[in-house]
Amino acid sequence: MSHQFVKIRGVDPLLFRDSRPFGEENGAGTARTLLSPLPGTLAGAIRTHIGTSAGWQWSKEDSRKAMQIPVAGPLLYKNCVPHFVTPADALIYEDKVEPKEHGEIKVVALCPETLNPNEGCDLPGGLLPLRVPQSVKPVVGHRYWSQEYMFAWLKSADGEGFTVPTAEGGMLTEDRVHVGIDRNTKVADEGKLFATRLLSFERYPHWNQNDAEGYSATWDIVVRVQDEMPDSGALFLGGERRFAILEPYTPDEGITSPPQEILEVLREARFLRLVLATPAKI
């Protein structure tokens, strides 16, 4: 069966709850979102969208059929460019030389540490801890790299000659405060306040044009589906049944097949480095 890609964008800010408690207990009054939806969340929403569009009555047989629809993803796109989580073996730091206030942003590649006979670790399967070659403090804010920088990093085993991209923190979050409603009186229930931290897929320029962060950005989620999909439509995604738009999408060849330059590097390599492009559970 052939597969196709679809692009999803939140119309409303979306909520993908993390594992922290959310309830009436002290300190648990805020529902916080993950920075990206998990594969299971997307798979459930897309399978439901396919079945509902096809007119399923959601019998046990329909539910089993839905679970058999392969869904892979998500990949994050910013302004139509694929973005990946910064690889864990890239240590980004500031090379600060006095008396300068700010130094040059550099990166060093972390490599597995060869342990002495009297040393050990509790990593499974003979895995080794990464070695930090120099005493530096990581800088924050570099959460995502674009496809260009990710492919350049994969071609460089030691990070030599790699140019660190501008810091990219990902989608913005939006905080909202809510109040509980008494079902009998239909008015605010005294003392029942809670908050949600949502993921915003669109960002617009600030009024202050001198602000370095004053730029527009649009984020999308790209998912591969191995089944017949409706041309486009709206679906509920994440918590609180918020709306998102789904439409067909054709990604670049570098995403659908391995880039030739990466394959050439692998042919000459003695070791293999794998970077997960989508969230996964171990």
C-alpha positions as CSV (number, residue, x, y, z in Angstrom):
1,M,0.0,0.0,0.0
2,S,1.4,3.4,-0.9
3,H,1.8,6.1,1.6
4,Q,1.3,9.8,1.6
5,F,2.3,12.8,3.8
6,V,0.0,15.2,5.5
7,K,0.6,18.6,7.1
8,I,-1.1,19.6,10.3
9,R,-1.3,23.1,11.8
10,G,-3.0,24.2,14.9
11,V,-5.8,26.8,14.4
12,D,-6.1,27.2,18.1
13,P,-3.1,27.0,20.4
14,L,-2.9,23.3,21.2
15,L,-2.3,21.4,24.5
16,F,-0.2,18.2,24.6
17,R,-0.1,17.5,28.3
18,D,3.1,16.5,30.0
19,S,3.2,14.0,32.9
20,R,3.1,16.6,35.7
21,P,0.0,16.4,38.0
22,F,-3.0,18.6,37.1
23,G,-5.8,19.0,39.6
24,E,-6.9,20.9,42.7
25,E,-3.9,20.1,44.8
26,N,-1.4,22.9,45.7
27,G,1.1,23.5,42.9
28,A,-0.9,21.4,40.4
29,G,-3.2,24.1,39.0
30,T,-1.5,24.4,35.6
31,A,-1.7,22.1,32.6
32,R,1.5,22.4,30.7
33,T,2.1,21.4,27.1
34,L,5.0,19.4,25.6
35,L,7.1,21.2,23.0
36,S,5.9,18.6,20.4
37,P,3.1,16.1,20.2
38,L,4.0,12.4,20.8
39,P,3.6,10.0,17.9
40,G,0.7,8.2,19.7
41,T,-1.3,11.5,20.0
42,L,-1.0,12.2,16.3
43,A,-1.7,8.6,15.3
44,G,-5.0,8.6,17.4
45,A,-6.2,11.9,15.9
46,I,-5.4,10.9,12.3
47,R,-7.0,7.5,12.6
48,T,-10.1,9.0,14.1
49,H,-10.2,11.6,11.3
50,I,-9.9,8.9,8.6
51,G,-12.6,6.7,10.2
52,T,-15.0,9.6,10.8
53,S,-14.5,10.9,7.2
54,A,-15.2,7.4,5.9
55,G,-18.5,7.2,7.8
56,W,-17.4,4.5,10.3
57,Q,-19.8,3.8,13.2
58,W,-16.8,3.0,15.4
59,S,-17.8,-0.6,16.2
60,K,-15.2,-2.9,17.7
61,E,-14.3,-4.0,14.1
62,D,-13.8,-0.3,13.1
63,S,-11.6,0.3,16.1
64,R,-9.4,-2.7,15.2
65,K,-9.2,-1.5,11.6
66,A,-8.2,2.0,12.7
67,M,-5.4,0.6,14.9
68,Q,-3.9,-1.1,11.8
69,I,-3.4,2.2,9.9
70,P,0.4,2.9,10.0
71,V,1.2,6.5,11.0
72,A,4.8,7.8,11.3
73,G,5.9,11.2,12.7
74,P,5.9,13.9,13.6
75,L,8.4,16.0,11.8
76,L,8.4,19.8,12.6
77,Y,8.5,22.4,9.8
78,K,9.2,26.0,10.4
79,N,8.3,28.3,7.5
80,C,8.2,25.2,5.2
81,V,11.7,24.1,6.3
82,P,12.3,20.8,8.3
83,H,13.6,21.3,11.8
84,F,15.1,18.7,14.1
85,V,15.9,18.7,17.8
86,T,19.5,19.6,18.3
87,P,21.5,16.4,18.6
88,A,22.6,15.4,22.1
89,D,26.2,14.9,20.9
90,A,26.6,18.6,20.0
91,L,27.8,20.7,23.0
92,I,27.3,24.4,22.2
93,Y,29.2,26.8,24.3
94,E,30.4,30.4,24.4
95,D,34.2,30.9,24.0
96,K,34.5,34.0,26.1
97,V,37.8,35.8,26.2
98,E,38.2,38.6,28.7
99,P,37.6,41.6,28.6
100,K,34.9,40.9,26.0
101,E,31.4,40.8,27.3
102,H,30.3,38.2,24.8
103,G,32.4,35.5,23.2
104,E,32.1,33.4,20.0
105,I,29.5,30.6,20.0
106,K,31.2,27.3,19.2
107,V,30.3,23.7,19.2
108,V,32.2,20.6,20.1
109,A,31.3,17.0,19.3
110,L,30.9,14.6,22.2
111,C,32.3,11.1,21.8
112,P,32.0,7.9,23.8
113,E,34.4,7.7,26.7
114,T,36.7,4.7,26.9
115,L,36.5,3.4,30.5
116,N,39.4,2.1,32.5
117,P,39.4,-1.5,33.8
118,N,38.3,-0.3,37.3
119,E,35.5,2.0,35.9
120,G,32.0,1.1,34.9
121,C,28.6,2.5,34.2
122,D,25.0,1.2,34.3
123,L,24.1,1.9,30.6
124,P,22.6,-1.1,28.9
125,G,24.0,-3.2,26.1
126,G,27.7,-2.1,26.4
127,L,26.8,1.6,25.7
128,L,29.4,4.1,26.9
129,P,28.9,7.6,28.4
130,L,29.8,10.6,26.3
131,R,33.0,12.4,27.0
132,V,33.2,16.2,27.4
133,P,36.6,17.1,25.9
134,Q,36.9,20.4,27.6
135,S,35.5,22.2,30.6
136,V,32.9,24.5,29.2
137,K,29.4,25.6,30.1
138,P,26.6,24.9,27.6
139,V,24.5,27.8,26.3
140,V,20.7,27.6,26.3
141,G,18.2,28.3,23.6
142,H,19.5,26.0,20.8
143,R,16.7,23.5,20.8
144,Y,16.1,23.1,17.0
145,W,18.3,23.0,14.0
146,S,17.1,23.3,10.4
147,Q,17.6,20.5,7.9
148,E,20.7,22.3,6.4
149,Y,22.5,22.4,9.7
150,M,21.5,18.9,10.7
151,F,22.8,17.4,7.5
152,A,26.0,19.4,7.9
153,W,26.5,18.0,11.4
154,L,25.9,14.4,10.3
155,K,28.6,14.8,7.7
156,S,31.1,16.0,10.3
157,A,32.2,13.3,12.7
158,D,34.1,15.7,15.0
159,G,32.3,19.0,14.3
160,E,35.3,20.5,12.6
161,G,34.3,23.4,10.4
162,F,30.7,23.4,11.5
163,T,29.0,26.8,11.9
164,V,26.6,27.0,14.8
165,P,23.2,28.3,13.7
166,T,21.3,31.1,15.4
167,A,19.5,29.9,18.5
168,E,16.1,28.5,17.8
169,G,13.8,27.7,20.7
170,G,10.8,26.3,18.8
171,M,7.2,27.2,19.0
172,L,6.0,29.8,21.5
173,T,3.9,28.9,24.4
174,E,0.8,30.8,25.4
175,D,-0.5,31.0,29.0
176,R,-4.2,31.3,29.7
177,V,-6.0,31.5,33.1
178,H,-9.5,29.9,33.4
179,V,-12.1,29.7,36.1
180,G,-14.4,26.8,37.1
181,I,-18.1,27.2,36.5
182,D,-20.7,25.9,38.9
183,R,-23.0,23.6,36.9
184,N,-26.1,24.6,38.9
185,T,-25.8,28.4,39.1
186,K,-23.8,28.8,35.8
187,V,-21.5,31.3,37.4
188,A,-17.9,31.3,38.5
189,D,-17.1,28.8,41.2
190,E,-15.2,30.8,43.9
191,G,-11.6,29.8,44.4
192,K,-11.5,27.4,41.4
193,L,-8.8,29.0,39.2
194,F,-6.5,27.0,36.9
195,A,-4.2,27.8,34.0
196,T,-3.1,26.1,30.7
197,R,0.2,26.5,28.9
198,L,-0.5,26.0,25.2
199,L,1.6,25.5,22.0
200,S,1.1,28.3,19.5
201,F,1.8,27.4,15.8
202,E,2.0,30.9,14.5
203,R,4.0,33.9,15.5
204,Y,3.6,37.5,14.3
205,P,6.0,40.5,14.3
206,H,6.1,42.5,17.5
207,W,5.0,46.2,17.3
208,N,8.6,47.1,18.3
209,Q,10.5,46.7,15.1
210,N,13.8,47.1,17.0
211,D,13.1,43.9,18.8
212,A,15.6,41.2,17.7
213,E,12.8,38.6,18.1
214,G,10.3,40.6,16.1
215,Y,9.8,38.2,13.2
216,S,6.9,36.0,11.9
217,A,7.1,32.2,11.9
218,T,4.7,29.4,11.1
219,W,5.1,25.9,12.4
220,D,3.6,22.7,10.9
221,I,3.6,19.1,11.8
222,V,4.3,16.6,8.9
223,V,3.1,13.0,9.3
224,R,3.4,10.0,7.0
225,V,0.2,7.9,6.6
226,Q,-0.1,4.6,4.9
227,D,-3.8,4.8,4.0
228,E,-6.3,6.7,2.0
229,M,-6.6,10.3,3.4
230,P,-9.3,12.9,2.8
231,D,-8.0,15.9,0.8
232,S,-8.2,18.3,3.7
233,G,-10.3,19.0,6.7
234,A,-10.4,20.0,10.4
235,L,-9.7,17.6,13.3
236,F,-9.5,17.7,17.1
237,L,-5.9,17.4,18.3
238,G,-4.5,17.2,21.8
239,G,-6.3,18.2,25.0
240,E,-9.5,20.3,25.4
241,R,-10.6,19.3,21.8
242,R,-8.9,22.1,20.1
243,F,-9.0,22.5,16.3
244,A,-6.2,21.8,13.8
245,I,-6.2,21.8,10.0
246,L,-5.0,18.8,8.0
247,E,-4.0,18.9,4.3
248,P,-1.9,16.8,1.9
249,Y,1.8,17.7,1.6
250,T,4.8,16.7,-0.6
251,P,8.1,17.0,1.4
252,D,11.5,17.5,-0.1
253,E,13.4,14.4,-1.3
254,G,16.0,14.7,1.5
255,I,13.2,13.7,3.9
256,T,11.7,10.9,2.0
257,S,15.0,9.2,1.1
258,P,18.6,9.4,2.5
259,P,20.6,12.4,1.2
260,Q,23.4,11.3,-1.2
261,E,26.1,13.2,0.6
262,I,25.2,11.4,3.9
263,L,25.4,8.1,2.2
264,E,28.8,8.9,0.8
265,V,30.1,9.8,4.2
266,L,28.7,6.5,5.7
267,R,30.5,4.4,3.0
268,E,33.9,5.6,4.4
269,A,32.9,5.6,8.1
270,R,34.0,3.0,10.6
271,F,31.2,3.9,13.1
272,L,27.6,4.8,12.8
273,R,25.8,7.7,14.5
274,L,22.0,7.6,14.7
275,V,19.9,10.7,15.5
276,L,16.2,10.2,16.1
277,A,14.2,12.6,13.9
278,T,10.9,12.0,15.7
279,P,10.0,11.4,19.4
280,A,10.4,7.8,20.6
281,K,10.1,5.7,23.6
282,I,12.9,3.4,24.9
